[in-house]
Amino acid sequence: MHELSVCQAVIAQVERIARQHDDTRVASITLRIGWLSGVEGSLLERAYPLAVAGTSLSAARLVIETSPVRVRCRSCLAESDAEPNRLLCGVCGDWHTDLTSGDELLLTSVELERVNHV
């Protein structure tokens, strides 16, 4: 399952971010996953608890947002949604398109909370 290695890479990146902010803990991590990214969101959600076990992120919540497949037409220059297996222009139907979104895997936000020392 390559989603586990994806989780581990995200965790390493988030831990670096958290270390830059003293007296904080990570409350949540938000990822945006495109339909054509090669990463399955449901498998990532299942791998996440295994990947964070024993780390400083063990209490952090994972939020996954999906990104639609969008194309820009080379003929009419319109940008439109497309089906993952049918990258046609939604305006003129041409197949001469460029992918503008839908293949990304992005760390979009890390929510940090202050740790109160009593």
C-alpha positions as CSV (number, residue, x, y, z in Angstrom):
1,M,0.0,0.0,0.0
2,H,1.8,3.1,-1.2
3,E,-0.7,5.3,0.8
4,L,1.3,4.4,3.9
5,S,4.5,5.9,2.5
6,V,2.5,8.9,1.4
7,C,1.3,9.4,5.0
8,Q,4.8,9.0,6.3
9,A,6.1,11.7,4.0
10,V,3.3,14.0,4.9
11,I,3.9,13.4,8.6
12,A,7.6,14.2,8.2
13,Q,6.7,17.5,6.5
14,V,4.2,18.4,9.2
15,E,6.6,17.6,12.0
16,R,9.1,19.9,10.4
17,I,6.5,22.7,10.3
18,A,5.4,22.0,13.9
19,R,9.0,22.2,15.1
20,Q,9.3,25.8,13.8
21,H,6.5,26.8,16.2
22,D,7.4,26.5,19.9
23,D,4.7,25.4,22.4
24,T,2.3,24.1,19.8
25,R,0.8,20.8,18.9
26,V,-0.8,19.8,15.6
27,A,-4.6,19.7,15.8
28,S,-5.4,18.9,12.1
29,I,-3.8,18.3,8.7
30,T,-5.7,19.1,5.5
31,L,-4.7,17.4,2.2
32,R,-6.2,18.1,-1.2
33,I,-6.2,15.0,-3.4
34,G,-7.0,15.1,-7.1
35,W,-8.8,12.2,-8.8
36,L,-5.9,11.6,-11.1
37,S,-3.2,11.9,-8.4
38,G,-2.8,8.1,-8.0
39,V,-3.6,8.3,-4.3
40,E,-6.8,6.8,-3.0
41,G,-8.3,9.0,-0.3
42,S,-10.1,6.1,1.5
43,L,-6.8,4.1,1.7
44,L,-5.0,7.1,2.9
45,E,-7.5,7.5,5.7
46,R,-7.0,3.9,6.7
47,A,-3.2,4.2,6.6
48,Y,-3.1,7.4,8.6
49,P,-3.7,5.9,12.1
50,L,-0.8,3.5,11.5
51,A,1.5,6.2,10.3
52,V,0.9,8.6,13.2
53,A,1.0,6.0,15.9
54,G,3.9,6.8,18.3
55,T,4.5,10.2,16.7
56,S,3.9,13.8,17.9
57,L,0.9,13.8,15.5
58,S,-0.9,10.9,17.1
59,A,-3.8,13.2,18.2
60,A,-4.0,15.2,14.9
61,R,-7.1,14.9,12.8
62,L,-6.7,14.2,9.0
63,V,-9.0,16.1,6.7
64,I,-9.1,15.1,3.0
65,E,-10.6,17.3,0.3
66,T,-11.0,16.1,-3.2
67,S,-10.0,18.2,-6.2
68,P,-12.1,18.0,-9.3
69,V,-10.5,17.2,-12.7
70,R,-10.4,20.5,-14.8
71,V,-9.1,21.1,-18.2
72,R,-8.3,24.1,-20.4
73,C,-9.3,23.8,-24.0
74,R,-6.6,24.6,-26.6
75,S,-9.2,25.4,-29.2
76,C,-11.8,27.6,-27.5
77,L,-9.6,28.4,-24.4
78,A,-12.5,27.6,-22.0
79,E,-11.8,26.0,-18.7
80,S,-14.2,23.3,-17.6
81,D,-14.7,20.2,-15.4
82,A,-14.0,16.9,-17.0
83,E,-14.4,13.2,-16.2
84,P,-11.2,11.5,-15.0
85,N,-11.3,9.1,-18.0
86,R,-12.6,11.7,-20.5
87,L,-10.5,14.9,-20.6
88,L,-12.8,16.6,-23.1
89,C,-13.6,20.3,-23.2
90,G,-17.0,20.8,-21.4
91,V,-17.8,23.7,-23.8
92,C,-16.9,22.6,-27.3
93,G,-16.2,18.9,-26.8
94,D,-12.7,19.1,-28.2
95,W,-10.1,16.6,-27.0
96,H,-7.1,19.1,-27.3
97,T,-7.0,20.0,-23.6
98,D,-4.5,20.6,-20.9
99,L,-5.1,19.4,-17.4
100,T,-5.3,22.4,-14.9
101,S,-6.3,20.4,-11.8
102,G,-7.1,17.0,-10.6
103,D,-3.6,15.4,-10.4
104,E,-2.4,17.1,-7.3
105,L,-1.6,15.9,-3.8
106,L,-1.2,19.1,-1.7
107,L,-0.8,19.8,2.0
108,T,-3.2,22.7,2.1
109,S,-3.2,23.5,5.9
110,V,-1.8,22.5,9.2
111,E,-3.8,23.7,12.2
112,L,-1.6,24.3,15.3
113,E,-2.8,24.8,18.9
114,R,-0.9,26.5,21.7
115,V,0.1,24.1,24.5
116,N,-0.6,25.6,27.9
117,H,2.0,25.0,30.4
118,V,0.6,25.1,33.9
